[in-house]
């Protein structure tokens, strides 16, 4: 068993093309002995975003703080807010956008450990 505080996990800038104002913390993953999944926390500054991308694996998200938009592959933008859960299916293009001018957006992202 491992117990860790989020405040003890270093944050790194998301370095993918199209990302801005986005930081990622790898809270639990393969290095911790997790057999199946990696748990990450993303923070988007006001006006920040993840890249518009897709990949071969699913991931599950939970909005911890703030509100924003999720852009889908058809360019539709769906509002999300604190307390919402999101399932992104394999191959589904997606992007998280913090459209707030003042509030940070924070969400959990669970992925297979091979893709942490």
C-alpha positions, 0 to 999 in steps of 0.5 A: 500500500502507498499513501501520498499527498498530492502536495508532495508530487512534483508538477511538470508542464505538459509538453505536447503541441497545442498545450498551454498553461497545463501542468501534470502530476503523476500521483500513482503509477508503474514506479509505485507498483501499480499493476494496471493503472496510473493516476494523474492530476492535471491543472489548467491555468485560467485560459489554459488547455490540453492539446487536441488529441486522440490515442488508442486507450481509454481514460477516465476523468473526474473534475476536482475543481473549476469548470471548463469545456471538453472539445470533442472530435466533431469540434463540439464543446461540452461544458464540465464542472467540479463533480463531473465524470468523463469517459474518453473512449479509445480513438476519441479526439478530445481537449480540455479547455479552462475558459475561466479568466480567474479560476484554475481547473483541476482534474484526475485522469486515470489511464492504463499504466503503460501510457502514464 
